[in-house]
Amino acid sequence: MSDPNTSLPSASYFIIVGVPGLQEHYTTLFFIFLLLFLVTILGNLLIVVLVSLNPRLHTPMYFLLLNLAVLDVLLTITITPKLLAVLLGYNRISFAGCFLQMYFFISIGASEGFLVAAMAYDRYVAVVKPLHYNSIISTKVCLTMTATVWVLGFLVPLVSVVLASSVPFCTSNHVLHVVCDYPAIMSLACTDVTAQVNFSMFIAMVGAWGNFLFVLWSYSRIIMSVVKMKTVVSRKKAFYMCSSHVVLVVLYYVSLAVVYIGLRVDSISPDGRVFIGGLNYFLTPLANPIIYSLRNEKIKAAAQRYFGLKSVFPHIAKNTIRAVE
């Protein structure tokens, strides 16, 4: 490994430093992250297969869930293989490979933010306007929302990443992170990149806050509608319809808040910030299929029907399985 202070005429590759304070535990971390990788991939692929196979799950809500699972698979594939290689000592990544990784994990993260907002709108219509749900969230509308999520997610970060790839890097090629994270890469530039960083931060904040305010608006309307319901049964049903997505929303925004706070608190060491940021990349993709598997009767029943996972979900009644069939 070269000296971090070595002056480079031009960076043709980067070195992912990882978490230096945990180097003695890299072998253990390798097996932990390998296990997380396999569980995350299998869990999300299970959601994709179940939604694809079961006609009862061919509804807008589950179609959006399928897209969430696909995004989680892509995010995991984008980040984890290189992280595992770093833990084994193969920490070099090409210039092009680094920015390609940066583009995909930023784009996938942005797409998930837009998808969370789309799922909130779906729940808003289901609770507030249930009689008009099929006409408002039609197949055409659902496909349009999904296409918009993917297009916006992969289009918004494009300018920032392209501009970042054109910056000269001539002071160091050591990336103080577990991935090619945008702030970590831009800190290596040998020119003033303040304008670019501020522009990218502005775009990210507009997208994040826009999605958050829309989700907040959707659930404020949902809460107002639930409060007006006359019976306790109706309120419980409405709450149950939104419960999985509420957990998803809380997890998504809490994880973002933790990373943001970790970057701003001076008392947290650089290694701690890297570890917090890296952990965030694994938390939501791993948790999302668990949330929907444990809290959704149709998903659990479909898992029993197609894979015989009775030992995983033993408490589901037989009549629930027959209903899915």
C-alpha angles and dihedrals in degrees: 000000000000127000111276089223095056112127112234124200088212133349111244092166141010132223116223104220096192115189108330092188090063100043093116088059097047094110092053091044090051093060092042093053092042089056091047089049094053094044092048094049094045093045095051094041087053089058091048093050095045094049091046096048102040116074089200088065095052093107131114093258094054092040088058089047089052090054090050090053091049091051091050091051091050092048092050093048091048095054113021104059092056091044090053089050090051091052088054092051100262095119102148119107128179122248092247093043092052095053091042089055090046092051095049099046092045091047093047091048091050091048090053090053091053091044092053087055092048090051090050090054090050091053091045092057092043093055105030099036105022095152091057097039097107093049096044098041096039123161090262093050092047092051090047092051091048094048090049091052092054096042095048093043094054096036102049098062094041098091094046094050094044091051091047091052090056093057117105115242110199108142105062139346097205112115110207095213142067092252138025093276116182098237092044092052096044091052087066095059117117094211133063106279098169093116093050094046092048091049092050091046090050092052091047093048093048090052095044096044093042091055092043094051091047091051089047091051092048094052094043087058090045092052092048090051093048092050090055093054112112102215132055090225091059091049092050091048092050091048092049091051090058102032098095093047092046090056089047092050093048092048092047097050096037090054090050090049092050091052092046092049091045090057093049103043109091094200091067111090121236090250089052092051092050091049092049092048093046093048090054090061090061102036104072098038088052096043100044098071090042091053094051094040095053098039103038119078095195092053091048092047092048089051089054093047099049102029105020093236094166092137090058096046104024097152098067113111121236092239089061090056091048090051091056091049 
